[in-house]
Amino acid sequence: VTAKDVILHIVGLIGTAGGTGHVIEFRGSTIEALSIEGRLTISNMAIEAGAKNGIFEVDDQTLAFVAEHSDRKPVVYKADEDAVYDEVIEIDLSEIKSTVAFPHLPENTHTIDQVDGEKIAIDQVVIGSCTNGRMEDMRAAAAILKGRKVAQDVRVIVIPATQRIYLQCIEEGLTQIFIEAGAVVSTPTCGPCLGGHMGILAAGERAVSTSNRNLVGRMGHTESEIYLASPAVAAASAVKGYIADPATV
């Protein structure tokens, strides 16, 4: 289970309007153990719950990340000890399973054990975007695709989030794994996520994407379908040819 599964679970729990007019603060023992990359995925999709933004309390991991990427000394803000929240939702993350958002809203979530048996056939897989295009995501997808082939008649597009990540994928040999599996590796772009270019869906086509939105017509034709999932689920689905549990690959 990944950060993407956590935020899909949360959006499914409170709905796409559940955070409207609010800031969502994420905290807890599991959140503290989460990588910066995972936190970025969660804060990215807080918007899909209608929130103004999603925030995390600054900790040593945050400060180390900032020091690595900037020479400026950050100003740290923390919530007051007596801060009042409009609502507090407690979630036992040990109970969360891999999660997929069905068309046509991120809140339309189903756990992978509810999905895998249906064998929902797909035409395309998109791994990357601003939501899940970081090294952690690339490595997760490559771990599943290594030594395997993409299912016949399935298009797979891998989109690293930045040029630095793109270069690191090459240096770590991930790009070779993707290409040998039968995927296409793109330079960083929004591309198919907003129906711009590369992998635009035709009428009746179905895609699994690690992006953040699956609204009607988001990735092409209004009669196409987008299923949101983690890089692991996306890669497993690419191999199987239908929405699949990574544990079965």
N, C-alpha and C positions, 0 to 999 in steps of 0.2 A: 504494500500500500504506500502511495506516494502523496506528496503535497497536493497534486492535482485531484486525487481521490478525496482528500480532506475538504478542499474548497468546493468541489462538486457536491459532496455530501451536505455541506453547510448551505449552499445555494438551494439545494433540493429541500432542505429543512425549513428555511425561512422564506423561500420564494424570491423571484426576481424583483419584487418590490419591498422585500423584508427590511432592507437597510435604507430605504428612501429618506433623504434629508438628514442622514446620520453618518457618523464616522464609525467604522467597525474596528475595534481593537482586539487583536488576537493575543492571548497569553496562556501560560500553563507550562507544565514540565515538558511535554512533548514539543511544544512550540519552541521552547528554549533550546532543545536539542536539534531543532530543524536547521538545515543549512541556509545560508543567505539566499541561495538559488531557489530553495523551496519556499522561503518566505516571499520572495518576489513573485512566484507563481500565485500564491494565495492573495497577496495584496492586489495583484493584477486583476484577479477575478472578483474581488470584493465589489467592483463596479457592476458586475453582472447580478448582484443582489440589490442594486439600486443605490448603494452607498456612495457618499462623496469620495471616500477613499478607505483604504485598509491599512492599519498601522500596527507596528510591533514596538515594544519597549526596547530601548537601546541597551545592549549588553556587550560583553567583551568581544563576542564574535562580530557584532556590528562595527565596533570601533576598529577591529583588525582589518575588516573589509574596507572601511573608509580610509585607513592609513595606507593600504595597498594601492588605492586608486586616486588619492588626493593628498596634496601637501598642506591643505588647509585644516586647521583645528576645528572640529565640529562643535556646535553648541548643542548640548544634550537637554532634552525636555522629557520629563516624566509625569505621569498622572499623579495627582495629589493622593495621599493616603486615604483621605475622606472623599474622594471624587465620587460623584453620583452618576450612575449609568441609567439610561432609560430602560434597559433590559439586559439581563445577564443570562446567557445560554451555556449550560455545561454539557460537554460532550466527552464520552469515553472513547478516545481514539482507538483503543484496542479492539473495539467492536466494529470499526469501519472496514468495509471490504472495497475491492476495486470497484469503481463506480463509472457509469456511462450515462451521459445526458442524451436522451432521445430528442428527435425533432418535436417542436420547433422552438424550444426554450431551454436555457441552461438549468432551469428548475425541474425539468421532466426527467428526473434521475432514476436509474435502476442499478442494482448491484450486479456484478458480473455473473454471479451464480443464477440470477434470474434471466440472464441474457444468453449465456453460452450455449445452452441446450436448444435455443431457437434457431441457431445457425443463420443469422441474418446476413445474407450475402452482400458483399461490398464491391464497388468498382474502383475506389481510390482511397489512399491513406496519405495524410499530410502530417509529418512529424516536424515540429519546429514552431515558428511564430514568436511573437513577443511573450506569449504565455509559457511556452515550453521549448525554447530554442537554445537553452544554456548547456554547458558541458555536461552537467549531471544528467540532463535529458538525452543528449546525444549518446552518452555512454550506456544509458539504460536501454535505448533502442538498439544500439550496436551489439550489446550482450545477447540479445534475443536473435538478431539477424545473422550473427556470425556463424558461418558454415551452413546457413540455410538459404533457401530461395523464396522470393516473393511468389505467391500463388499466381497461376496463369490468369490472364485477363484482369489483373489488379495493377493499377498504377500507384507507385509510391514516390512521393516527393519529400525530400529531407531539406529543411531550411534552417541552417544555423542562424542564431539571432544577430550575431555581429561578425565583422571581418576577423576579429581576434579569435573568436570561437571557431570560425570557418578554418582558419589557419591551424588552430590547435587540433581540430578533427583530422586534418591532413597529417600533422606531425605524430599523432597517436595511432594513425592507421585506421581510424574510424571511417574515413571517406572511402577507403578501399573496401572495407567490409560492406558498406552501403551499396557501392557500385557492383560488387561481386554478387550481392544478394538480388540485384535487379532493380535497385532504386535509382532515382535521379537526384543528384545533389545540386541545390541551387545556391547562388550567392544570397546574402541576407536581403529579404524583401517581405512585404506584407502579402504580395502575390495572390494566391488563391483565397486567402483568408477573407478578403472583402470583395472577392469576385473581380479582382483587377486583371490578373494574367496568370498563366501557368496553372493547369488543372482546374479550369472552369467547368463546373458540372453541367451536363446536359439534362434534359427532361428525363425523369425516372432514375437517374444515377444516384448512388448512395456512397457517402464518404465517411470515414472515421478520421477525425482531426484532433490534434492537440491544441487547437486554437481556443479562443474564449467565447465565441458566439455561434449559434446554430439557427439563427432566425431564418424565416422564409426568404429564399433567394439570396442569402448571404454569400454563397460561394458559386452563384451562377443562376441556373434556371429556377423559377419559382416552384417547379414540380420535382426538384431534387431534394435530397435529404442529407443532413449532417448530424453525425453522432460525435459528441465530445468525449475524449478519453485521455488517459495518461499516455506518455510515450511507450510504456511497457505494453499496455493494452493495444495501442495502435500498431506496434511492431508485431505482436502476436497475431493480430487480425490480418496483417499484411501477409504473413506466412500461411495462415489457415484459409484465407479468402472469405472469411466471415468474422463477425465480432467475437473475439475469443479471449479466454482467460489466459494470461501469461503462464500460469502454473501448468497449463496443458500442453505447452509447446516444448 
